[in-house]
Amino acid sequence: MDSITDGSVSSGMTYDQLVAFTTVAAEGTFTGASSTLHKSQPAVSKLIRNLEGELGVVLFDRSRYRATLTDAGRVFYDRAAAVIESTHALRGFGLALGSTVEAIVRLAVDAVAPLDPIVTILREVQARFPSVRFELHTERLAGAGEALHERRADVVVATKVGIDTGKVDAAPFGRVPIVTVARADHPVATHRPPVPPALLRAHPQIVLRDSAQGASPALNVLEGGLRWTVTDVGAKKELILAGMGWGGLPEHVVAPELKAGTLKVLVVPEFETEAMELFTMRRRDRPHASSRRRCGRRWPRRVPCRTVHAPQARGLAAGACRNARPAGDASTSASLHQIVARQACVPHDLA
């Protein structure tokens, strides 16, 4: 596609210019954009200069190290991003007409996330896109972020640990409280709180192993103590219920046992993380369908964001998601429902 001539855009404006513009806005630097686009920095700069000359406005403030959008640039960004988004969607729709590709949504979910709301969302999306194939797998700690970075996942529900936030669209999914527990008759549970670190170190802490291959920070791990590692939240819970050790678990996972008195919450002052903030995220450099019209279907202007209120884990967050913004803006781009639905319109060879 050499130029865009839809009536609202000049024939002299090229698709490459718009891609360069939105990429510089997302990366914050011309150097970062050139790396992402696999173009030289002078080539990216020339594309932006030609675009500014075509429009007759300055889109970036270049007086600082980071290229920041001017007022005109911020207004233009939304329209440019919509044109690029529609172009990707149109290509995907055209390929789908020929039945030469199959749409796949690969979803990676952090092991602590409740699956009920995710299953509900997938069911809703499946009803609208019955030919889409879903691949759902769980990751631990920084694993989901790594899967997104390595393009093994299209959409993730995870924390932002190890995530380059400037390269993703993110929407709040929910807050998952983490409670440190042991079986009610375990020595660490029968001791008067707070539990002394020496006593905790004398008994195995059941730790969930990170599924990421790279280095990642530990979450509520007592230094110098005995550790048993597992790769599954369910296995961790079963070991703790068997009295084999102690450890942290999502509150919604152990709510029945806490209510029944089978498990007891431990007070460990050394642990700083009381909850995990989960987000729905997708890469900005991957195609997805229009946020207002997807594969010929009309969708609501707003879709409520799913959240987690443990132990119920099914509440709806107040308010709704906002549209995507350039890197640095704190506003979110879409709910899990919207993001998955967008990806459902993308043939796999475009993803």
N, C-alpha and C positions, 0 to 999 in steps of 0.2 A: 504494500500500500504506500504510494508515493506521496499523496496529498489528500487532504480532507476537504470536501466541498459539499457540506450538508446545509449550506445556506447561512449558518451562523458563524462559520469559520472561513477565513480567506483561503483562496486556492493556493496562495503562496506558503501557507502553513503546512509543515510536514508532520507525519506521525512520529518520526524520529525526534523531531524537536520537542514534541509533547512528552515523549518518553524520557528524554534527557532532562527536561524541566522538572517533571514529577520525581525523578530519581535523585536529582540534586536536592530537592526539597526534603525528600525522605532521608537521605544520607547526611545532609548538613554541610557537605563539602564537595567541591568539584573533583577532588582526588578520589573520595569514596565513591562518587557516582561513576567515574571512569573505570574503577575496578569492577563495580557491579555490572556495568554495561559492556565490559571488555573493549573499551575504546580508549584512545589516548586522551589525556586531560585537555590538550589544545582542541581536539575534535569536539569534546563535550562543550567546552567554552564557546566555540564557534557556533554550535547549534543554539545555545542560549542567546548569544548576541544576535544571531539572525532572527530568532523568534522575537526578541525585544524590539528589533528594528522593524519587523513586520507589524507588530502591535502598536509601536510608538510609545511604549511604556517601559519603565524599569521594573523587572520582576524580582530581582535580588538586591539586597544591601550587601555590598562587597567590602565595606569598610572594616569588618571584623574578620577573625579567622574563619568562623563558620558563616556560610552563606545563608542569610536569613531572608525570608520572604518580606517584600514590601506590602503595603496595604493592598495595592493592585495585584500583587503576586498571590496573596492569600485568597482573594476573590477568584482569580483566574484558576487557582489550583483545583478547586472543586469541579469546575467545568472541564478542565483538562483530564482529571482523573476519571470523570464520568465517560468522556469520549474514549479513553483507553480501555476502560472496563467494558464498554459496549462493543468495542472492536474485538476484544477477546471473546466475548459472548457470541458475537455474530459468527466468528470463525468456527467456534465450537458447535454452534447450531447448524452451520452448513455441513460440517463433517458428520454430525449426527444424522442429518437427513439421508446421507448415503449409507448409513449403518455400517461404516467402516471402523468405528471405534466404540468402545464401551465405557460409559462413565463409571468411575470408581471413586469412592470417598474413603480414604484411609484415616481413621480416627485413633489417636493415641490418648489414653486417659490415665492420669495418675492413679495409682493404686488406692489412695485414700478417698477418691471421689465416689460419692454414692451413684450407683448405676441407674436407679429408678428414673430420675428426671432425664437422663441421657437416653434411655430406652424409649421414653415417651416421645422425646423429640425426634429420634430416628424413625419411630413409627409414623409420626406426622409427615416427615419428609418422604418416607417410603410411599405413603398414600398418594403423594403428588408426583413422585418420580419412581414408578414401580420398576423401571428397567435398571435403576442404579444399583450397583453392588457395593455393599459396605464391608470394610475390613476394620474390625475393632480389636485393639490389643491394649493391654495395660503396661504401664511403665512405672518405675519407682524413682522418686526424688528428681534428679536432673535428667532422667532418661527420656521423658517426653520432649523436653526442649532439644535434646540432642537428636531425636528422631525428626523433629521439625527442621532443624538446621541441616541435617544430612538428607533431607527430602524423602525420608522413609515414611513420613506422615504428612497429610494435607492439612489436617486440623488437629489441635491438641487441647486438652483440658488439663492444665497443670499450673504450677507456680512459675514465676518469672526467673527462677534460679537458672543461671547460665544462658539466659535469653538476651539477645541484642534487641532491646525494645524499639530501636529505631527502624528495624527491618520487619516488624510484624504489626498486624492489626490485632488489637486485643480488646476483649470485652469481659467485664466481671462475671464469673460463674458463681462463686460463693465462697463463704468462709467456713472451713472445716476445723472445729475445735479438736485439739489433740490432748488426751488425758493419759497420764502415767498411771498404770494399774498393776495390781498383783492379785492372786487369789486370796480370798479373805483370810485364810488360815496360814498364809505364807509368812515367814519371819519378818519380812520388810513391811508387811501389811499390819501385823499385830503390834509393831512398835509405835510408840506415841509420836505423832508428827511434830516437826519435820523429821524425815528419816535421815539419820547420819550418813554421810557419804561412805564412811568405812563399812557400814553394814550393807549398803547397796553394792559396793565393790566386791563383797564377799559372796554375792549371789549373781548368777548369770543375768545379764541384761539381754533381752531378745531384741536384736537389731535388724531392721529391714535393709537389705543390701541395695545400694544404688545400681540401677540398670544401665547408667551411663558409663561409657568406657573411659572418659576423661575424668580429671579431678573435679570434685564437687565438695562443698562444705558439709560437714556432719550436722545432723539435726538431733538435738537433745541426746547426745551420747556422752556417758560419764567416762571421763578419761581415767585410765589406770585400772579399770575394772574388768571383770570376766565378761566376755561377750559371746553370744551365740548368734549367728547370722542366718536369716531366712530370706526367701525371695517372694514371699506371698503373705499378704495381710491375714488371710485365713489361717495359714500355718502358724503365724505369730500368735494369733489369738488362742489357738488350740494349745500351744505350748504353755502359754501363760495360765490358761484354765486348768492345765494339768499340774500346775504348781512347779513347773520346771524353771521358772524365772519371772522376770518383771520387764515392763517396757511400755512405750507409748503407743496408743491406738486411737483411731478416729472415734469421737464420742458417739456417733451414730452406730458404729459397729458394736460397741460394748454397752449401749444403753440398756438393753434387756437384762444383762448380767449385773449391771450396777443397781438397777431397780430391785432385782431379786436378792442382792447382797452376796452373790457369788464372787464378784470382783469388788475390789476396794480401790479408791483413788489414793495415790501417794502424793504427798507434798514434797517436792524436790526443788529447793530454792535455786540450785545450780542450773536448772533448765529454764531457758529464756523464751522458747517458742511455745506459745499457748494455742496457736491456731495456724493453719496454712491457708493463705489467700490464693484461691484458684482462679484462673482466667482461661477463657476460650481464645485461642490464638491461631492465626494462619500467616504465612509469609506474604509480604506485600508484592513480591516479584513473581507471584504465581497467578495465573488467570482465574477469574471467577465471573459469574454472570452478574447482570445488572441487579442492583439492590431494590429496584422498584418493579422490574418486569423480568421474570426468569423463565426462559424457555417458553415464552408465549403465555405464561400464567400470570395473572394479576395477584400480587401479594399485599398484605396489609402494610400501611406506611410505617407502623410501629409494631414490634413484637416484644412482649415483656421478657426481661432477662431472668433466667433461672438462677436460683440461689440455693444455699444449703442452710437450713436452720436445724442443726442436730438437737435432739435425736430424730426429729420428724423427717428431715432431709428432703422435703418436697415443697417448701414454701416458695412463693413468687416474690422477687424483689420489687420494691416500690419503684415506680418510674419506668422509663424505657431507654433503650440504647440510642446513642446519637450517631450521626454520620461520621465517616472516617475523616481525619485531619492529618496535616503534615506532621513529621516527626517532631516531638517535643510538646505537642498539645496533649493535655491530660484527658481530654474527652475520649470516650470509647467509640468503636466503629460499628459493632453489630452484636447481637446475641448469638448464642450457640445455634439456635434455630435458624437464624439468618445466614450465618457463616456456612453451616452444613448444607443449607439449601442452595447457596451460591455454588459451592463446590460440586453439588449434585448435577449441575448443568454443564460441567466441564469434561469433555472427552479426555481420557487418561493420557493421550499422547501430548496434550497441551499442558498438563499439570506438571 
